[in-house]
C-alpha cells in the first residue's frame, strides 16, 4: 500500500487546534492524530473524510499519495513568480 502524505499538522497549526481537540472532533485517540502526522499510520477512508469535514476542505487538500510541497518551497516559488 502506498504511503499517504498529509497536511494535518499544518492545518491544525493554522487554526490553533490541538491534537486532542481534533481527535475528540473525529472520535479517535490523540495518539492517532500524532501517528497520522508522522506518517506512521494511514487513515481509513472514513477517518480521512471526518478530518476533511472537520476542516471544511476537500479531502485532497489534506491527504495525497504524492508528497506535498513544503510551505517554504511554495513561498519561494510564489516570491520568484511575483518578481517576473
N, CA, C and O atoms as a Maestro MAE file, in Angstrom:
{
 s_m_m2io_version
 :::
 2.0.0
}

f_m_ct {
 s_m_title
 :::
 protein
 m_atom[336] {
  # First column is atom index #
  i_m_mmod_type
  r_m_x_coord
  r_m_y_coord
  r_m_z_coord
  i_m_residue_number
  s_m_chain_name
  s_m_pdb_residue_name
  s_m_pdb_atom_name
  i_m_atomic_number
  :::
  1 25 0.842 -1.179 0.000 1 A "UNK " " N  " 7
  2 3 0.000 0.000 0.000 1 A "UNK " " CA " 6
  3 2 0.890 1.247 0.000 1 A "UNK " " C  " 6
  4 15 1.812 1.345 0.809 1 A "UNK " " O  " 8
  5 25 0.625 2.192 -0.891 2 A "UNK " " N  " 7
  6 3 1.469 3.391 -0.949 2 A "UNK " " CA " 6
  7 2 1.275 4.273 0.287 2 A "UNK " " C  " 6
  8 15 0.227 4.251 0.933 2 A "UNK " " O  " 8
  9 25 2.299 5.034 0.589 3 A "UNK " " N  " 7
  10 3 2.224 5.944 1.736 3 A "UNK " " CA " 6
  11 2 1.186 7.037 1.469 3 A "UNK " " C  " 6
  12 15 1.009 7.486 0.336 3 A "UNK " " O  " 8
  13 25 0.523 7.442 2.515 4 A "UNK " " N  " 7
  14 3 -0.428 8.549 2.436 4 A "UNK " " CA " 6
  15 2 0.233 9.749 3.113 4 A "UNK " " C  " 6
  16 15 0.542 9.712 4.304 4 A "UNK " " O  " 8
  17 25 0.440 10.796 2.348 5 A "UNK " " N  " 7
  18 3 1.022 12.029 2.891 5 A "UNK " " CA " 6
  19 2 -0.116 12.935 3.339 5 A "UNK " " C  " 6
  20 15 -1.223 12.872 2.803 5 A "UNK " " O  " 8
  21 25 0.168 13.782 4.333 6 A "UNK " " N  " 7
  22 3 -0.898 14.650 4.824 6 A "UNK " " CA " 6
  23 2 -0.366 15.999 5.286 6 A "UNK " " C  " 6
  24 15 0.833 16.193 5.488 6 A "UNK " " O  " 8
  25 25 -1.300 16.914 5.444 7 A "UNK " " N  " 7
  26 3 -1.011 18.265 5.926 7 A "UNK " " CA " 6
  27 2 -1.725 18.535 7.255 7 A "UNK " " C  " 6
  28 15 -2.081 19.677 7.547 7 A "UNK " " O  " 8
  29 25 -1.928 17.519 8.036 8 A "UNK " " N  " 7
  30 3 -2.689 17.700 9.268 8 A "UNK " " CA " 6
  31 2 -2.041 18.706 10.218 8 A "UNK " " C  " 6
  32 15 -2.720 19.583 10.753 8 A "UNK " " O  " 8
  33 25 -0.742 18.581 10.425 9 A "UNK " " N  " 7
  34 3 -0.070 19.492 11.356 9 A "UNK " " CA " 6
  35 2 -0.187 20.934 10.877 9 A "UNK " " C  " 6
  36 15 -0.393 21.841 11.684 9 A "UNK " " O  " 8
  37 25 -0.059 21.148 9.586 10 A "UNK " " N  " 7
  38 3 -0.184 22.492 9.025 10 A "UNK " " CA " 6
  39 2 -1.587 23.047 9.251 10 A "UNK " " C  " 6
  40 15 -1.738 24.177 9.715 10 A "UNK " " O  " 8
  41 25 -2.604 22.267 8.931 11 A "UNK " " N  " 7
  42 3 -3.983 22.725 9.115 11 A "UNK " " CA " 6
  43 2 -4.296 22.959 10.589 11 A "UNK " " C  " 6
  44 15 -4.989 23.917 10.933 11 A "UNK " " O  " 8
  45 25 -3.790 22.087 11.461 12 A "UNK " " N  " 7
  46 3 -4.024 22.290 12.894 12 A "UNK " " CA " 6
  47 2 -3.366 23.579 13.362 12 A "UNK " " C  " 6
  48 15 -3.974 24.368 14.085 12 A "UNK " " O  " 8
  49 25 -2.116 23.791 12.945 13 A "UNK " " N  " 7
  50 3 -1.381 24.984 13.377 13 A "UNK " " CA " 6
  51 2 -2.052 26.259 12.877 13 A "UNK " " C  " 6
  52 15 -2.175 27.229 13.625 13 A "UNK " " O  " 8
  53 25 -2.484 26.262 11.627 14 A "UNK " " N  " 7
  54 3 -3.147 27.444 11.066 14 A "UNK " " CA " 6
  55 2 -4.398 27.813 11.841 14 A "UNK " " C  " 6
  56 15 -4.751 28.987 11.944 14 A "UNK " " O  " 8
  57 25 -5.061 26.814 12.381 15 A "UNK " " N  " 7
  58 3 -6.329 27.046 13.071 15 A "UNK " " CA " 6
  59 2 -6.207 27.016 14.594 15 A "UNK " " C  " 6
  60 15 -7.193 27.194 15.309 15 A "UNK " " O  " 8
  61 25 -4.987 26.789 15.079 16 A "UNK " " N  " 7
  62 3 -4.772 26.757 16.524 16 A "UNK " " CA " 6
  63 2 -5.493 25.617 17.221 16 A "UNK " " C  " 6
  64 15 -5.996 25.778 18.333 16 A "UNK " " O  " 8
  65 25 -5.543 24.460 16.561 17 A "UNK " " N  " 7
  66 3 -6.251 23.297 17.088 17 A "UNK " " CA " 6
  67 2 -5.226 22.282 17.610 17 A "UNK " " C  " 6
  68 15 -4.273 21.939 16.911 17 A "UNK " " O  " 8
  69 25 -5.425 21.816 18.820 18 A "UNK " " N  " 7
  70 3 -4.530 20.807 19.387 18 A "UNK " " CA " 6
  71 2 -4.856 19.426 18.828 18 A "UNK " " C  " 6
  72 15 -5.922 19.206 18.253 18 A "UNK " " O  " 8
  73 25 -3.930 18.518 19.008 19 A "UNK " " N  " 7
  74 3 -4.183 17.123 18.612 19 A "UNK " " CA " 6
  75 2 -5.396 16.575 19.349 19 A "UNK " " C  " 6
  76 15 -6.238 15.885 18.775 19 A "UNK " " O  " 8
  77 25 -5.463 16.898 20.623 20 A "UNK " " N  " 7
  78 3 -6.578 16.401 21.438 20 A "UNK " " CA " 6
  79 2 -7.915 16.919 20.919 20 A "UNK " " C  " 6
  80 15 -8.877 16.158 20.821 20 A "UNK " " O  " 8
  81 25 -7.982 18.194 20.589 21 A "UNK " " N  " 7
  82 3 -9.226 18.782 20.088 21 A "UNK " " CA " 6
  83 2 -9.652 18.126 18.781 21 A "UNK " " C  " 6
  84 15 -10.821 17.784 18.602 21 A "UNK " " O  " 8
  85 25 -8.696 17.950 17.864 22 A "UNK " " N  " 7
  86 3 -9.019 17.297 16.596 22 A "UNK " " CA " 6
  87 2 -9.448 15.859 16.838 22 A "UNK " " C  " 6
  88 15 -10.422 15.389 16.250 22 A "UNK " " O  " 8
  89 25 -8.728 15.168 17.695 23 A "UNK " " N  " 7
  90 3 -9.057 13.767 17.996 23 A "UNK " " CA " 6
  91 2 -10.473 13.638 18.548 23 A "UNK " " C  " 6
  92 15 -11.220 12.747 18.144 23 A "UNK " " O  " 8
  93 25 -10.838 14.509 19.454 24 A "UNK " " N  " 7
  94 3 -12.187 14.470 20.022 24 A "UNK " " CA " 6
  95 2 -13.238 14.743 18.950 24 A "UNK " " C  " 6
  96 15 -14.304 14.127 18.949 24 A "UNK " " O  " 8
  97 25 -12.936 15.667 18.039 25 A "UNK " " N  " 7
  98 3 -13.892 16.032 16.987 25 A "UNK " " CA " 6
  99 2 -14.148 14.890 16.016 25 A "UNK " " C  " 6
  100 15 -15.243 14.774 15.465 25 A "UNK " " O  " 8
  101 25 -13.133 14.038 15.804 26 A "UNK " " N  " 7
  102 3 -13.286 12.943 14.835 26 A "UNK " " CA " 6
  103 2 -13.342 11.576 15.517 26 A "UNK " " C  " 6
  104 15 -13.293 10.539 14.856 26 A "UNK " " O  " 8
  105 25 -13.445 11.589 16.848 27 A "UNK " " N  " 7
  106 3 -13.660 10.379 17.642 27 A "UNK " " CA " 6
  107 2 -12.537 9.351 17.536 27 A "UNK " " C  " 6
  108 15 -12.774 8.168 17.295 27 A "UNK " " O  " 8
  109 25 -11.290 9.839 17.725 28 A "UNK " " N  " 7
  110 3 -10.137 8.943 17.798 28 A "UNK " " CA " 6
  111 2 -9.279 9.359 18.989 28 A "UNK " " C  " 6
  112 15 -9.523 10.399 19.601 28 A "UNK " " O  " 8
  113 25 -8.289 8.558 19.312 29 A "UNK " " N  " 7
  114 3 -7.330 8.850 20.360 29 A "UNK " " CA " 6
  115 2 -6.369 9.929 19.864 29 A "UNK " " C  " 6
  116 15 -5.999 9.906 18.690 29 A "UNK " " O  " 8
  117 25 -5.951 10.876 20.711 30 A "UNK " " N  " 7
  118 3 -4.979 11.885 20.274 30 A "UNK " " CA " 6
  119 2 -3.692 11.285 19.702 30 A "UNK " " C  " 6
  120 15 -3.069 11.875 18.820 30 A "UNK " " O  " 8
  121 25 -3.296 10.109 20.206 31 A "UNK " " N  " 7
  122 3 -2.107 9.450 19.657 31 A "UNK " " CA " 6
  123 2 -2.292 9.129 18.181 31 A "UNK " " C  " 6
  124 15 -1.330 9.170 17.413 31 A "UNK " " O  " 8
  125 25 -3.510 8.812 17.778 32 A "UNK " " N  " 7
  126 3 -3.782 8.504 16.374 32 A "UNK " " CA " 6
  127 2 -3.467 9.703 15.487 32 A "UNK " " C  " 6
  128 15 -2.920 9.545 14.396 32 A "UNK " " O  " 8
  129 25 -3.807 10.886 15.947 33 A "UNK " " N  " 7
  130 3 -3.504 12.095 15.179 33 A "UNK " " CA " 6
  131 2 -1.986 12.239 15.046 33 A "UNK " " C  " 6
  132 15 -1.487 12.574 13.972 33 A "UNK " " O  " 8
  133 25 -1.264 11.991 16.118 34 A "UNK " " N  " 7
  134 3 0.200 12.032 16.059 34 A "UNK " " CA " 6
  135 2 0.762 11.018 15.080 34 A "UNK " " C  " 6
  136 15 1.663 11.334 14.304 34 A "UNK " " O  " 8
  137 25 0.234 9.795 15.110 35 A "UNK " " N  " 7
  138 3 0.684 8.758 14.175 35 A "UNK " " CA " 6
  139 2 0.419 9.178 12.736 35 A "UNK " " C  " 6
  140 15 1.258 8.966 11.860 35 A "UNK " " O  " 8
  141 25 -0.742 9.772 12.490 36 A "UNK " " N  " 7
  142 3 -1.075 10.243 11.143 36 A "UNK " " CA " 6
  143 2 -0.094 11.323 10.697 36 A "UNK " " C  " 6
  144 15 0.446 11.262 9.592 36 A "UNK " " O  " 8
  145 25 0.132 12.306 11.557 37 A "UNK " " N  " 7
  146 3 1.006 13.426 11.204 37 A "UNK " " CA " 6
  147 2 2.429 12.970 10.915 37 A "UNK " " C  " 6
  148 15 3.086 13.534 10.039 37 A "UNK " " O  " 8
  149 25 2.914 11.972 11.623 38 A "UNK " " N  " 7
  150 3 4.273 11.464 11.399 38 A "UNK " " CA " 6
  151 2 4.355 10.478 10.232 38 A "UNK " " C  " 6
  152 15 5.445 10.087 9.818 38 A "UNK " " O  " 8
  153 25 3.209 10.087 9.714 39 A "UNK " " N  " 7
  154 3 3.208 9.122 8.627 39 A "UNK " " CA " 6
  155 2 3.360 7.688 9.096 39 A "UNK " " C  " 6
  156 15 3.642 6.796 8.296 39 A "UNK " " O  " 8
  157 25 3.174 7.461 10.390 40 A "UNK " " N  " 7
  158 3 3.264 6.109 10.940 40 A "UNK " " CA " 6
  159 2 2.010 5.296 10.675 40 A "UNK " " C  " 6
  160 15 2.009 4.074 10.818 40 A "UNK " " O  " 8
  161 25 0.949 5.976 10.290 41 A "UNK " " N  " 7
  162 3 -0.361 5.341 10.140 41 A "UNK " " CA " 6
  163 2 -1.094 6.024 8.985 41 A "UNK " " C  " 6
  164 15 -1.045 7.246 8.852 41 A "UNK " " O  " 8
  165 25 -1.761 5.245 8.165 42 A "UNK " " N  " 7
  166 3 -2.598 5.792 7.098 42 A "UNK " " CA " 6
  167 2 -4.052 5.739 7.559 42 A "UNK " " C  " 6
  168 15 -4.494 4.734 8.114 42 A "UNK " " O  " 8
  169 25 -4.790 6.817 7.329 43 A "UNK " " N  " 7
  170 3 -6.164 6.834 7.830 43 A "UNK " " CA " 6
  171 2 -7.083 5.952 6.999 43 A "UNK " " C  " 6
  172 15 -6.845 5.724 5.813 43 A "UNK " " O  " 8
  173 25 -8.120 5.468 7.631 44 A "UNK " " N  " 7
  174 3 -9.187 4.812 6.877 44 A "UNK " " CA " 6
  175 2 -9.880 5.899 6.063 44 A "UNK " " C  " 6
  176 15 -9.726 7.086 6.348 44 A "UNK " " O  " 8
  177 25 -10.632 5.500 5.064 45 A "UNK " " N  " 7
  178 3 -11.380 6.473 4.269 45 A "UNK " " CA " 6
  179 2 -12.340 7.247 5.171 45 A "UNK " " C  " 6
  180 15 -12.485 8.463 5.042 45 A "UNK " " O  " 8
  181 25 -12.986 6.538 6.072 46 A "UNK " " N  " 7
  182 3 -13.931 7.201 6.984 46 A "UNK " " CA " 6
  183 2 -13.243 8.271 7.828 46 A "UNK " " C  " 6
  184 15 -13.764 9.377 7.977 46 A "UNK " " O  " 8
  185 25 -12.076 7.946 8.380 47 A "UNK " " N  " 7
  186 3 -11.360 8.913 9.206 47 A "UNK " " CA " 6
  187 2 -10.885 10.099 8.371 47 A "UNK " " C  " 6
  188 15 -11.006 11.248 8.794 47 A "UNK " " O  " 8
  189 25 -10.351 9.824 7.198 48 A "UNK " " N  " 7
  190 3 -9.897 10.910 6.320 48 A "UNK " " CA " 6
  191 2 -11.051 11.852 5.990 48 A "UNK " " C  " 6
  192 15 -10.878 13.070 5.974 48 A "UNK " " O  " 8
  193 25 -12.225 11.287 5.729 49 A "UNK " " N  " 7
  194 3 -13.390 12.115 5.403 49 A "UNK " " CA " 6
  195 2 -13.855 12.917 6.619 49 A "UNK " " C  " 6
  196 15 -14.255 14.072 6.474 49 A "UNK " " O  " 8
  197 25 -13.809 12.331 7.802 50 A "UNK " " N  " 7
  198 3 -14.187 13.055 9.019 50 A "UNK " " CA " 6
  199 2 -13.250 14.236 9.256 50 A "UNK " " C  " 6
  200 15 -13.691 15.329 9.610 50 A "UNK " " O  " 8
  201 25 -11.956 14.006 9.059 51 A "UNK " " N  " 7
  202 3 -10.977 15.081 9.268 51 A "UNK " " CA " 6
  203 2 -11.189 16.191 8.242 51 A "UNK " " C  " 6
  204 15 -11.179 17.370 8.596 51 A "UNK " " O  " 8
  205 25 -11.377 15.830 6.989 52 A "UNK " " N  " 7
  206 3 -11.622 16.833 5.950 52 A "UNK " " CA " 6
  207 2 -12.890 17.624 6.255 52 A "UNK " " C  " 6
  208 15 -12.916 18.842 6.082 52 A "UNK " " O  " 8
  209 25 -13.928 16.949 6.701 53 A "UNK " " N  " 7
  210 3 -15.179 17.627 7.052 53 A "UNK " " CA " 6
  211 2 -14.952 18.571 8.234 53 A "UNK " " C  " 6
  212 15 -15.495 19.675 8.261 53 A "UNK " " O  " 8
  213 25 -14.153 18.138 9.207 54 A "UNK " " N  " 7
  214 3 -13.866 18.990 10.368 54 A "UNK " " CA " 6
  215 2 -13.209 20.300 9.926 54 A "UNK " " C  " 6
  216 15 -13.552 21.370 10.429 54 A "UNK " " O  " 8
  217 25 -12.264 20.212 8.983 55 A "UNK " " N  " 7
  218 3 -11.582 21.407 8.493 55 A "UNK " " CA " 6
  219 2 -12.357 22.106 7.376 55 A "UNK " " C  " 6
  220 15 -11.969 23.186 6.929 55 A "UNK " " O  " 8
  221 25 -13.450 21.492 6.931 56 A "UNK " " N  " 7
  222 3 -14.296 22.045 5.873 56 A "UNK " " CA " 6
  223 2 -13.499 22.290 4.584 56 A "UNK " " C  " 6
  224 15 -13.579 23.354 3.970 56 A "UNK " " O  " 8
  225 25 -12.726 21.261 4.200 57 A "UNK " " N  " 7
  226 3 -11.933 21.326 2.968 57 A "UNK " " CA " 6
  227 2 -12.077 20.005 2.211 57 A "UNK " " C  " 6
  228 15 -12.421 18.984 2.805 57 A "UNK " " O  " 8
  229 25 -11.813 20.024 0.904 58 A "UNK " " N  " 7
  230 3 -11.805 18.764 0.160 58 A "UNK " " CA " 6
  231 2 -10.706 17.845 0.704 58 A "UNK " " C  " 6
  232 15 -9.649 18.311 1.130 58 A "UNK " " O  " 8
  233 25 -10.961 16.580 0.683 59 A "UNK " " N  " 7
  234 3 -10.022 15.596 1.225 59 A "UNK " " CA " 6
  235 2 -8.642 15.694 0.567 59 A "UNK " " C  " 6
  236 15 -7.625 15.418 1.203 59 A "UNK " " O  " 8
  237 25 -8.615 16.091 -0.718 60 A "UNK " " N  " 7
  238 3 -7.339 16.187 -1.450 60 A "UNK " " CA " 6
  239 2 -6.421 17.274 -0.902 60 A "UNK " " C  " 6
  240 15 -5.213 17.225 -1.132 60 A "UNK " " O  " 8
  241 25 -6.964 18.252 -0.184 61 A "UNK " " N  " 7
  242 3 -6.116 19.283 0.415 61 A "UNK " " CA " 6
  243 2 -5.377 18.768 1.641 61 A "UNK " " C  " 6
  244 15 -4.370 19.344 2.053 61 A "UNK " " O  " 8
  245 25 -5.873 17.691 2.218 62 A "UNK " " N  " 7
  246 3 -5.266 17.128 3.423 62 A "UNK " " CA " 6
  247 2 -4.438 15.879 3.181 62 A "UNK " " C  " 6
  248 15 -3.424 15.664 3.846 62 A "UNK " " O  " 8
  249 25 -4.866 15.051 2.230 63 A "UNK " " N  " 7
  250 3 -4.225 13.748 2.018 63 A "UNK " " CA " 6
  251 2 -3.872 13.551 0.551 63 A "UNK " " C  " 6
  252 15 -4.607 13.970 -0.343 63 A "UNK " " O  " 8
  253 25 -2.721 12.896 0.319 64 A "UNK " " N  " 7
  254 3 -2.262 12.657 -1.047 64 A "UNK " " CA " 6
  255 2 -1.323 11.448 -1.080 64 A "UNK " " C  " 6
  256 15 -0.659 11.131 -0.093 64 A "UNK " " O  " 8
  257 25 -1.286 10.785 -2.233 65 A "UNK " " N  " 7
  258 3 -0.289 9.729 -2.432 65 A "UNK " " CA " 6
  259 2 1.077 10.333 -2.719 65 A "UNK " " C  " 6
  260 15 2.100 9.684 -2.499 65 A "UNK " " O  " 8
  261 25 1.104 11.569 -3.210 66 A "UNK " " N  " 7
  262 3 2.350 12.277 -3.519 66 A "UNK " " CA " 6
  263 2 2.698 13.214 -2.365 66 A "UNK " " C  " 6
  264 15 1.805 13.786 -1.741 66 A "UNK " " O  " 8
  265 25 3.993 13.374 -2.078 67 A "UNK " " N  " 7
  266 3 4.371 14.322 -1.016 67 A "UNK " " CA " 6
  267 2 3.910 15.739 -1.375 67 A "UNK " " C  " 6
  268 15 3.944 16.134 -2.540 67 A "UNK " " O  " 8
  269 25 3.490 16.479 -0.383 68 A "UNK " " N  " 7
  270 3 3.102 17.862 -0.585 68 A "UNK " " CA " 6
  271 2 4.351 18.734 -0.657 68 A "UNK " " C  " 6
  272 15 5.369 18.437 -0.032 68 A "UNK " " O  " 8
  273 25 4.260 19.789 -1.411 69 A "UNK " " N  " 7
  274 3 5.324 20.777 -1.458 69 A "UNK " " CA " 6
  275 2 5.397 21.450 -0.088 69 A "UNK " " C  " 6
  276 15 4.364 21.732 0.519 69 A "UNK " " O  " 8
  277 25 6.598 21.705 0.398 70 A "UNK " " N  " 7
  278 3 6.733 22.363 1.697 70 A "UNK " " CA " 6
  279 2 6.251 23.803 1.600 70 A "UNK " " C  " 6
  280 15 6.247 24.395 0.520 70 A "UNK " " O  " 8
  281 25 5.854 24.349 2.707 71 A "UNK " " N  " 7
  282 3 5.391 25.736 2.742 71 A "UNK " " CA " 6
  283 2 6.529 26.671 2.316 71 A "UNK " " C  " 6
  284 15 6.302 27.622 1.568 71 A "UNK " " O  " 8
  285 25 7.742 26.407 2.786 72 A "UNK " " N  " 7
  286 3 8.886 27.254 2.428 72 A "UNK " " CA " 6
  287 2 9.118 27.246 0.917 72 A "UNK " " C  " 6
  288 15 9.372 28.295 0.324 72 A "UNK " " O  " 8
  289 25 9.034 26.078 0.298 73 A "UNK " " N  " 7
  290 3 9.222 25.974 -1.149 73 A "UNK " " CA " 6
  291 2 8.129 26.726 -1.891 73 A "UNK " " C  " 6
  292 15 8.404 27.439 -2.857 73 A "UNK " " O  " 8
  293 25 6.905 26.568 -1.446 74 A "UNK " " N  " 7
  294 3 5.780 27.260 -2.084 74 A "UNK " " CA " 6
  295 2 5.944 28.772 -1.977 74 A "UNK " " C  " 6
  296 15 5.667 29.498 -2.932 74 A "UNK " " O  " 8
  297 25 6.393 29.246 -0.820 75 A "UNK " " N  " 7
  298 3 6.598 30.686 -0.644 75 A "UNK " " CA " 6
  299 2 7.725 31.204 -1.530 75 A "UNK " " C  " 6
  300 15 7.605 32.276 -2.123 75 A "UNK " " O  " 8
  301 25 8.824 30.446 -1.625 76 A "UNK " " N  " 7
  302 3 9.929 30.854 -2.502 76 A "UNK " " CA " 6
  303 2 9.473 30.901 -3.955 76 A "UNK " " C  " 6
  304 15 9.803 31.832 -4.689 76 A "UNK " " O  " 8
  305 25 8.713 29.889 -4.362 77 A "UNK " " N  " 7
  306 3 8.216 29.838 -5.733 77 A "UNK " " CA " 6
  307 2 7.295 31.016 -6.008 77 A "UNK " " C  " 6
  308 15 7.380 31.638 -7.066 77 A "UNK " " O  " 8
  309 25 6.418 31.324 -5.065 78 A "UNK " " N  " 7
  310 3 5.488 32.443 -5.225 78 A "UNK " " CA " 6
  311 2 6.240 33.770 -5.285 78 A "UNK " " C  " 6
  312 15 5.898 34.647 -6.078 78 A "UNK " " O  " 8
  313 25 7.260 33.913 -4.451 79 A "UNK " " N  " 7
  314 3 8.035 35.150 -4.429 79 A "UNK " " CA " 6
  315 2 8.805 35.339 -5.732 79 A "UNK " " C  " 6
  316 15 8.884 36.454 -6.249 79 A "UNK " " O  " 8
  317 25 9.368 34.267 -6.263 80 A "UNK " " N  " 7
  318 3 10.117 34.396 -7.514 80 A "UNK " " CA " 6
  319 2 9.187 34.674 -8.682 80 A "UNK " " C  " 6
  320 15 9.574 35.358 -9.629 80 A "UNK " " O  " 8
  321 25 7.976 34.159 -8.632 81 A "UNK " " N  " 7
  322 3 6.989 34.427 -9.681 81 A "UNK " " CA " 6
  323 2 6.465 35.841 -9.611 81 A "UNK " " C  " 6
  324 15 6.079 36.411 -10.632 81 A "UNK " " O  " 8
  325 25 6.444 36.417 -8.427 82 A "UNK " " N  " 7
  326 3 5.947 37.775 -8.251 82 A "UNK " " CA " 6
  327 2 6.917 38.802 -8.820 82 A "UNK " " C  " 6
  328 15 6.520 39.912 -9.175 82 A "UNK " " O  " 8
  329 25 8.195 38.426 -8.905 83 A "UNK " " N  " 7
  330 3 9.211 39.343 -9.427 83 A "UNK " " CA " 6
  331 2 9.238 39.390 -10.941 83 A "UNK " " C  " 6
  332 15 9.877 40.268 -11.521 83 A "UNK " " O  " 8
  333 25 8.555 38.459 -11.592 84 A "UNK " " N  " 7
  334 3 8.615 38.404 -13.060 84 A "UNK " " CA " 6
  335 2 7.715 39.413 -13.698 84 A "UNK " " C  " 6
  336 15 7.651 39.495 -14.925 84 A "UNK " " O  " 8
  :::
 }
 m_bond[335] {
  # First column is bond index #
  i_m_from
  i_m_to
  i_m_order
  :::
  1 1 2 1
  2 2 3 1
  3 3 4 2
  4 3 5 1
  5 5 6 1
  6 6 7 1
  7 7 8 2
  8 7 9 1
  9 9 10 1
  10 10 11 1
  11 11 12 2
  12 11 13 1
  13 13 14 1
  14 14 15 1
  15 15 16 2
  16 15 17 1
  17 17 18 1
  18 18 19 1
  19 19 20 2
  20 19 21 1
  21 21 22 1
  22 22 23 1
  23 23 24 2
  24 23 25 1
  25 25 26 1
  26 26 27 1
  27 27 28 2
  28 27 29 1
  29 29 30 1
  30 30 31 1
  31 31 32 2
  32 31 33 1
  33 33 34 1
  34 34 35 1
  35 35 36 2
  36 35 37 1
  37 37 38 1
  38 38 39 1
  39 39 40 2
  40 39 41 1
  41 41 42 1
  42 42 43 1
  43 43 44 2
  44 43 45 1
  45 45 46 1
  46 46 47 1
  47 47 48 2
  48 47 49 1
  49 49 50 1
  50 50 51 1
  51 51 52 2
  52 51 53 1
  53 53 54 1
  54 54 55 1
  55 55 56 2
  56 55 57 1
  57 57 58 1
  58 58 59 1
  59 59 60 2
  60 59 61 1
  61 61 62 1
  62 62 63 1
  63 63 64 2
  64 63 65 1
  65 65 66 1
  66 66 67 1
  67 67 68 2
  68 67 69 1
  69 69 70 1
  70 70 71 1
  71 71 72 2
  72 71 73 1
  73 73 74 1
  74 74 75 1
  75 75 76 2
  76 75 77 1
  77 77 78 1
  78 78 79 1
  79 79 80 2
  80 79 81 1
  81 81 82 1
  82 82 83 1
  83 83 84 2
  84 83 85 1
  85 85 86 1
  86 86 87 1
  87 87 88 2
  88 87 89 1
  89 89 90 1
  90 90 91 1
  91 91 92 2
  92 91 93 1
  93 93 94 1
  94 94 95 1
  95 95 96 2
  96 95 97 1
  97 97 98 1
  98 98 99 1
  99 99 100 2
  100 99 101 1
  101 101 102 1
  102 102 103 1
  103 103 104 2
  104 103 105 1
  105 105 106 1
  106 106 107 1
  107 107 108 2
  108 107 109 1
  109 109 110 1
  110 110 111 1
  111 111 112 2
  112 111 113 1
  113 113 114 1
  114 114 115 1
  115 115 116 2
  116 115 117 1
  117 117 118 1
  118 118 119 1
  119 119 120 2
  120 119 121 1
  121 121 122 1
  122 122 123 1
  123 123 124 2
  124 123 125 1
  125 125 126 1
  126 126 127 1
  127 127 128 2
  128 127 129 1
  129 129 130 1
  130 130 131 1
  131 131 132 2
  132 131 133 1
  133 133 134 1
  134 134 135 1
  135 135 136 2
  136 135 137 1
  137 137 138 1
  138 138 139 1
  139 139 140 2
  140 139 141 1
  141 141 142 1
  142 142 143 1
  143 143 144 2
  144 143 145 1
  145 145 146 1
  146 146 147 1
  147 147 148 2
  148 147 149 1
  149 149 150 1
  150 150 151 1
  151 151 152 2
  152 151 153 1
  153 153 154 1
  154 154 155 1
  155 155 156 2
  156 155 157 1
  157 157 158 1
  158 158 159 1
  159 159 160 2
  160 159 161 1
  161 161 162 1
  162 162 163 1
  163 163 164 2
  164 163 165 1
  165 165 166 1
  166 166 167 1
  167 167 168 2
  168 167 169 1
  169 169 170 1
  170 170 171 1
  171 171 172 2
  172 171 173 1
  173 173 174 1
  174 174 175 1
  175 175 176 2
  176 175 177 1
  177 177 178 1
  178 178 179 1
  179 179 180 2
  180 179 181 1
  181 181 182 1
  182 182 183 1
  183 183 184 2
  184 183 185 1
  185 185 186 1
  186 186 187 1
  187 187 188 2
  188 187 189 1
  189 189 190 1
  190 190 191 1
  191 191 192 2
  192 191 193 1
  193 193 194 1
  194 194 195 1
  195 195 196 2
  196 195 197 1
  197 197 198 1
  198 198 199 1
  199 199 200 2
  200 199 201 1
  201 201 202 1
  202 202 203 1
  203 203 204 2
  204 203 205 1
  205 205 206 1
  206 206 207 1
  207 207 208 2
  208 207 209 1
  209 209 210 1
  210 210 211 1
  211 211 212 2
  212 211 213 1
  213 213 214 1
  214 214 215 1
  215 215 216 2
  216 215 217 1
  217 217 218 1
  218 218 219 1
  219 219 220 2
  220 219 221 1
  221 221 222 1
  222 222 223 1
  223 223 224 2
  224 223 225 1
  225 225 226 1
  226 226 227 1
  227 227 228 2
  228 227 229 1
  229 229 230 1
  230 230 231 1
  231 231 232 2
  232 231 233 1
  233 233 234 1
  234 234 235 1
  235 235 236 2
  236 235 237 1
  237 237 238 1
  238 238 239 1
  239 239 240 2
  240 239 241 1
  241 241 242 1
  242 242 243 1
  243 243 244 2
  244 243 245 1
  245 245 246 1
  246 246 247 1
  247 247 248 2
  248 247 249 1
  249 249 250 1
  250 250 251 1
  251 251 252 2
  252 251 253 1
  253 253 254 1
  254 254 255 1
  255 255 256 2
  256 255 257 1
  257 257 258 1
  258 258 259 1
  259 259 260 2
  260 259 261 1
  261 261 262 1
  262 262 263 1
  263 263 264 2
  264 263 265 1
  265 265 266 1
  266 266 267 1
  267 267 268 2
  268 267 269 1
  269 269 270 1
  270 270 271 1
  271 271 272 2
  272 271 273 1
  273 273 274 1
  274 274 275 1
  275 275 276 2
  276 275 277 1
  277 277 278 1
  278 278 279 1
  279 279 280 2
  280 279 281 1
  281 281 282 1
  282 282 283 1
  283 283 284 2
  284 283 285 1
  285 285 286 1
  286 286 287 1
  287 287 288 2
  288 287 289 1
  289 289 290 1
  290 290 291 1
  291 291 292 2
  292 291 293 1
  293 293 294 1
  294 294 295 1
  295 295 296 2
  296 295 297 1
  297 297 298 1
  298 298 299 1
  299 299 300 2
  300 299 301 1
  301 301 302 1
  302 302 303 1
  303 303 304 2
  304 303 305 1
  305 305 306 1
  306 306 307 1
  307 307 308 2
  308 307 309 1
  309 309 310 1
  310 310 311 1
  311 311 312 2
  312 311 313 1
  313 313 314 1
  314 314 315 1
  315 315 316 2
  316 315 317 1
  317 317 318 1
  318 318 319 1
  319 319 320 2
  320 319 321 1
  321 321 322 1
  322 322 323 1
  323 323 324 2
  324 323 325 1
  325 325 326 1
  326 326 327 1
  327 327 328 2
  328 327 329 1
  329 329 330 1
  330 330 331 1
  331 331 332 2
  332 331 333 1
  333 333 334 1
  334 334 335 1
  335 335 336 2
  :::
 }
}
